[in-house]
Amino acid sequence: MKKFITLFALLSLLVGISAQEDEFQVPKKYQIKTEEDCAKYKEDIKKCVVWLMETPSNVEKNKRASASKFLLKWIGVTTDVSIILDSKVQTFMEDPELLTIFIAGWAKDVLDTEENHKDPIRGNLAGINAVIDYYQKNKEFLEKNSAVEKYIKLKEKGKLEETIQKRYK
């Protein structure tokens, strides 16, 4: 009986954790064409960026593709988040998954601070830090990316922000 109670408690805990991790669902038949549409989906986007950044890359690939598409559609219409892509800074742009994480990190920073800041250094740092974190958590599932590895080394040396500033100018 004791084993049954322990097993039941463990299963309940796992189900609870699983439900918490899967709080985000891509809205069904969403329409994003106006600022009003963007405002309507803002809370979903906040959950989307967290889900994309925290969910392992080998989990729910179809949902990841749908979530990425949802985020990119919203980013393309909203005026709340202005992302500047520059191959001198985002040296990993050939990898769509890492580029999506970069965009998610930049968007999360803007949405979390509730500011419409257009500081490209801050946005790039938020995006690159998101890519670094994601890459390190998912290294076993991702192809080696020397550009991200260089950013990891710069961050470890405390020179990431300085490097971004120099590359951006």
C-alpha positions as CSV (number, residue, x, y, z in Angstrom):
1,M,0.0,0.0,0.0
2,K,2.9,2.4,0.8
3,K,4.4,1.8,-2.6
4,F,1.0,2.6,-4.2
5,I,0.7,5.9,-2.3
6,T,4.3,6.8,-3.2
7,L,3.7,6.0,-6.9
8,F,0.4,7.9,-6.9
9,A,2.0,10.9,-5.4
10,L,4.9,10.8,-7.9
11,L,2.5,10.5,-10.8
12,S,0.4,13.4,-9.6
13,L,3.5,15.5,-9.2
14,L,4.6,14.7,-12.8
15,V,1.2,15.4,-14.2
16,G,1.2,18.8,-12.4
17,I,4.6,19.6,-13.7
18,S,3.7,18.6,-17.2
19,A,0.5,20.7,-17.1
20,Q,2.5,23.7,-15.9
21,E,5.1,23.4,-18.7
22,D,2.4,23.2,-21.3
23,E,0.4,26.3,-20.4
24,F,1.0,27.9,-23.7
25,Q,-1.1,26.9,-26.7
26,V,-0.8,28.6,-30.1
27,P,-4.2,30.3,-30.6
28,K,-6.4,28.6,-33.1
29,K,-7.1,30.6,-36.3
30,Y,-5.5,33.7,-35.1
31,Q,-5.6,36.9,-37.3
32,I,-2.9,39.4,-36.9
33,K,-3.3,42.3,-39.2
34,T,-3.6,45.4,-37.0
35,E,-2.3,46.9,-33.8
36,E,-5.6,46.0,-32.2
37,D,-4.9,42.3,-33.1
38,C,-1.4,42.6,-31.7
39,A,-2.8,43.9,-28.4
40,K,-5.3,41.1,-28.3
41,Y,-2.5,38.5,-28.5
42,K,0.0,40.2,-26.3
43,E,-0.4,37.8,-23.3
44,D,-0.2,34.8,-25.7
45,I,3.0,36.2,-27.2
46,K,4.5,36.6,-23.7
47,K,3.7,32.9,-23.0
48,C,4.9,32.0,-26.5
49,V,8.4,33.5,-26.1
50,V,8.9,31.8,-22.7
51,W,7.7,28.5,-24.1
52,L,10.0,28.8,-27.1
53,M,13.0,29.7,-25.0
54,E,12.4,27.1,-22.2
55,T,11.1,24.1,-24.1
56,P,13.9,21.7,-25.3
57,S,14.4,21.9,-29.1
58,N,13.7,18.2,-29.5
59,V,10.2,18.4,-27.9
60,E,7.0,19.1,-29.8
61,K,8.5,20.1,-33.1
62,N,5.2,20.8,-34.7
63,K,4.1,23.1,-31.9
64,R,7.5,24.8,-32.0
65,A,7.0,25.5,-35.7
66,S,3.5,26.9,-35.1
67,A,4.7,29.0,-32.1
68,S,7.6,30.4,-34.2
69,K,5.2,31.3,-37.0
70,F,2.8,32.9,-34.5
71,L,5.6,35.0,-33.0
72,L,7.0,36.1,-36.3
73,K,3.6,37.1,-37.6
74,W,3.0,39.2,-34.5
75,I,6.5,40.8,-34.7
76,G,5.9,41.7,-38.3
77,V,2.8,43.7,-37.4
78,T,3.3,45.1,-33.9
79,T,4.8,48.5,-33.3
80,D,5.5,47.6,-29.6
81,V,8.7,45.7,-30.5
82,S,11.2,46.9,-33.1
83,I,13.8,44.3,-33.9
84,I,16.8,45.2,-36.0
85,L,18.6,42.3,-37.7
86,D,22.2,42.8,-38.6
87,S,24.4,39.9,-39.8
88,K,27.4,41.6,-38.1
89,V,25.8,41.1,-34.7
90,Q,23.5,38.0,-35.3
91,T,26.3,35.9,-36.7
92,F,24.1,32.8,-36.4
93,M,21.3,34.0,-38.7
94,E,21.6,30.9,-41.0
95,D,20.0,28.9,-38.2
96,P,16.3,29.6,-38.2
97,E,15.8,28.1,-34.7
98,L,18.5,30.3,-33.1
99,L,17.2,33.3,-35.0
100,T,13.7,32.7,-33.7
101,I,15.1,32.4,-30.1
102,F,17.0,35.7,-30.7
103,I,13.8,37.4,-31.7
104,A,12.0,35.9,-28.8
105,G,14.6,37.1,-26.3
106,W,14.5,40.6,-27.7
107,A,10.7,40.6,-27.6
108,K,10.6,39.2,-24.1
109,D,12.9,42.0,-22.9
110,V,10.6,44.7,-24.4
111,L,7.4,43.0,-23.1
112,D,8.7,42.4,-19.6
113,T,9.8,46.0,-19.2
114,E,6.6,47.3,-20.8
115,E,8.8,49.9,-22.6
116,N,8.8,50.6,-26.3
117,H,12.6,51.1,-26.2
118,K,14.4,51.1,-29.4
119,D,17.9,50.6,-27.9
120,P,19.5,48.2,-30.4
121,I,22.4,47.4,-28.0
122,R,20.0,46.4,-25.2
123,G,17.8,44.4,-27.7
124,N,20.7,42.6,-29.2
125,L,22.1,41.7,-25.8
126,A,18.7,40.3,-24.7
127,G,18.4,38.3,-27.9
128,I,22.0,37.0,-27.8
129,N,21.7,36.1,-24.1
130,A,18.6,34.2,-24.9
131,V,20.4,32.3,-27.7
132,I,23.3,31.5,-25.4
133,D,21.0,30.2,-22.7
134,Y,19.0,28.1,-25.2
135,Y,22.1,26.8,-27.0
136,Q,23.7,25.7,-23.7
137,K,20.5,24.0,-22.5
138,N,20.0,22.2,-25.9
139,K,23.6,21.6,-27.0
140,E,23.0,17.8,-27.3
141,F,20.1,18.4,-29.8
142,L,21.6,21.3,-31.8
143,E,24.4,21.3,-34.3
144,K,27.6,23.0,-33.1
145,N,27.5,26.7,-33.9
146,S,30.9,28.4,-33.7
147,A,29.3,31.9,-33.8
148,V,27.3,31.1,-30.6
149,E,30.3,29.4,-29.0
150,K,32.3,32.7,-29.6
151,Y,29.5,34.6,-27.9
152,I,29.6,32.2,-24.9
153,K,33.3,32.8,-24.5
154,L,32.8,36.6,-24.7
155,K,30.1,36.4,-22.1
156,E,32.3,34.3,-19.8
157,K,35.0,37.0,-20.2
158,G,32.6,39.8,-19.5
159,K,33.1,41.3,-22.9
160,L,29.8,40.5,-24.6
161,E,28.2,43.9,-24.3
162,E,31.4,45.7,-25.4
163,T,31.6,43.4,-28.5
164,I,28.0,44.0,-29.4
165,Q,28.5,47.8,-29.1
166,K,31.6,47.6,-31.4
167,R,29.8,45.4,-34.0
168,Y,26.7,47.5,-34.0
169,K,28.6,50.8,-34.9
